[in-house]
Structures are given as structure tokens and as C-alpha cells.
């Protein structure tokens, strides 16, 4: 069972992943690179497995496309980054 703080940390981390992809060349990064950038840019420490789980969830809701260990931002994901659309699960 997740706590409110864990769910909030997850939400923030997933939004950070989308933002990192938005500014990446080709809007594509590997899970390992995303993990490194999360820590360096956003100060968020996460395991590669946790980042991979976030990638799977973001892919399931259509905010990014997954190919192997790489993630590419979709048009819907860009809309979320630019606040033109809400992140699924957010009011």
C-alpha cells in the first residue's frame, strides 16, 4: 500500500521524466540516462527499476512510447509537459 507521500513522489518523478524527454535530443532517452538525469537535474534519486516502472506506466497511458529500454515522448506527453492536458489521475 502506498502512502500519500509515495504517490506524490511518484507523480513528481513521472512529470520530471516527461520534462527530461521534452528537452532531450529527439525527445528520446534510455531508462539509465533518465535515472542519471533525474538525479542531476531534478535532485530525485531513483533506481533504474523504478524508472523502468514509470516508463511502463507512462507508456500505458500514452504519454510516451517505449522501444526496448528507451522512451520517446508522444504528442500527448508534450501536451502534459506544456500544461495543455492533465496527467492521468490528476484533477
JORA-V795809 format. One record per run of one state. SS is the DSSP state (@ for helix, = for strand, . for the rest). FROM is the first residue (numbers start at 1). LEN is the number of residues. If there is no record, write none. Layout:
SS:FROM:LEN
SS:FROM:LEN
This chain:
.:1:3
@:4:20
.:24:1
@:25:3
=:28:3
@:31:12
.:43:5
@:48:13
.:61:3
=:64:4
.:68:2
=:70:4
.:74:1
@:75:7
.:82:10
